[in-house]
């Protein structure tokens, strides 16, 4: 069947304060299209954990990653990691149905299971994402590391492998969902369709719609 909500690769750029050469700030502003002030703010946070990576830019464009990798040998203390980021192929056509994700709050983090929530995690805020958040969500991995008096890692004492969440299957037909949306996208309307043979809901569309991708794409913050 068609994927209504999946994950796509997201390239996140982090820096490690101890390894970072501050003479390269101007170069990095050009390579990553970030401001000098954003780098300086990241460095201030990184001082608190000088040997740990601190996020500088999330979901960087491939062109930016290519530019960074080309200059790799001369750039110190900057690293690229690939993470999964939610993607909704049908966009507005299924926005009310799938719902969307939002960053967890401080309160949710404090009350949540540390094996399932990191402070930078997203959580279902509406629709299927909210109802099945506990099913879709897996468990984070982790390491217990021995460090010296300066906080530098010496060896790994123990390790816990991450566990992925479960997939959720709906009776919605992606092609039909999109076709119904195209019929009413310029109107204020709600249409639900069922298969009379088995009472399965095969389309559920509400307009005006919204694109849930805007909630998980940093460059589209202004659309939220």
N, C-alpha and C positions, 0 to 999 in steps of 0.2 A: 504493500500500500504506500500512499504518499506520506512523506514526513511532514508533520505539522510543526514540530519543534525539535530541533536537533542541536548539535554543537559544531562549530567551525573552529579552525585554528586561529588563535589570537597571539600576536607577537608582542610580548611585553619586555620593555627595556628597564633594567635596574642598574644601580651603581653600588659599589662597595667603597665606603669612605676611606678605609685604610689604603686601598690600592689606587684611588682616584687622584689624577694629576690636575690640579685646578688651573693650570696653564692651558688646558684643552677645552675650557668652557665655551669659548667663542666658536671653536670648531664644532662642538656638539650641538650648539644652537642651530647651526647651519644644517648639519646632517639630519637632525631629528625634527626640525621646524618647531622648536620649543624656545621659550624666552629665557633670557639669562636669569631673571628673577625666579623662574620655576626651578631651575637647576640649583640656585642658591638655597631655596627653601627645602629642596630635597636633601641637600648637603647638611642643612641644620638638623633635619630629622635623623640623617644617617650618623651623625656624631654620637647619638645615643647608643648605637650598636655598630661600631666601626668595622667589624668583620662580617656583618650580615648584609645581604643585598636589600636595598630599599628601592621601591618602584619609582621610576622616573617618568615613564610614559607607557600607558597601556594601549593595546590594540594599535600599534604603530603600523603605518602603511608599508607595503612590500618595498616600495621605492626607497623609503627611509632605512629599512633594514639592509637593503643592498648597498646603499651608500655607507652605512656603518660598517658592514662586513668588509667592504673594499679597503677601508682605512684601518681595519682591525689591528694590525701589528703596532700602530703608533698610538692607539687609544688604550689607556690603562684604567682598569677598574669599572668598565662598563660591560654588561652582559645581556644577552638576549635569551629569553625563555619562551617556550610555546605552551600555551594553556588553551583549554576548551572554553569557548564563549558561545552563549546561546544564540541560535539563528532560527528565524521563523520564515520559511520559504514562501508562504502565502501572504505574509505581511498583513495589510489591512483586511483582506478577505476573511481572515480567521482571528483577528485581534481580540474580539470580545470572547471568543470561544477558548482560545489557548490562554488568554491572559498574558501577564508579563512578569518579569523579575525586577526586583529592586534591591539595592544594598541593604543589608541588615542594619538595624539601629544598635546603639550602644546597649540599650536595655535587652534587646533580643540576644545580643552576643553574651551579655552577662548571665542570662538565664538559660542559654542554649547548651547543648552537649558539645564539649570541646573537640570531640572526635568527629563531629559532623559540621561544625561551624567555625570558620576563621573570620577575623574581623573584616576582611575584604570580600567575604562571600555575598552572594545574591540569594534572595528568597522569593518564593512565589507570592505575588501580591493580588492576583485576581485570576478568575477562570480556572482552567485545568491545572495551571502552574501552582495555584494556591491550594486547591483541593487535594492534589496528589504530591505535594512538595515532599512529604515524608517518605513516599515510595520512590520518587525520582532521585532523591538525594542519597548519595553514598556516604562512605566514611573516609576521612583523610588519613593518609599515611603519616609517619613521623619517625624521627630518629632521636635517640638519646646519645649525646655527644660529650666526650670528655674534653675540657678546654683548659688552657693554662691561665695564669694570673692576669694575662692581658686579654682574655676572652677568645684567643685563637684556638680553633679546633685541632685536637691532637689525634683522636680516634673515635670511631663509632662504637658505642657500647651495646646498643640494641636498635632494632628497626622494626617498624610495623608497616606492612604493605597496605596501600589504599584499596578500598573496595568500591566498585562502581554501583550506582543505584540501579533500580529496575526500570525497564521500558514499560510504558503504558500504551495500550492499544485501544483506539476508538473505532466506532462504526462509521464515522464521518468519511465521506468520499471526497478526497481533495479536489478532484476535477469539477465535481458538481458544486462544491462549496464556492470555488472561484467563479464558476459560471453564474451562480445565483447572485453573488456579490456584484458582478459586472452589470447585472440587470437593474439593481437598485442603488448603486453606489452614490448617485446624485440625489437620492430621496431620503426621507426619514422613514425607515421601515424596519420590520422584523419579519423574517421568513424562516419557518422550520419545516423540514421535510422528513417523512418517515417511510421506511420500507414496510408496506402493509403485510408482507409475508411473515415477518419476524418482529415487527414493532421496533426495529432499530432506527435510531436517529441518524440520517445520512447527510444532512446539511442543517446548519443553524447559523443564520447570518443576521447581523444587526448593523444598521447604518444611521448616522455617520459612523465610520469605523476609525480605528487608529492603528498605526504600525507599531507592534510591540518591539521591533528591532531598535527603535529609537531609545528604549529604556536600557539597552545593554551595549550601545555603541557610543563611546565617549565623544566622538566627533559630532554626534547628533543631540547633544544635551539641550540645545535651544528648542528642540521640537517637543519636549516633554510637557 
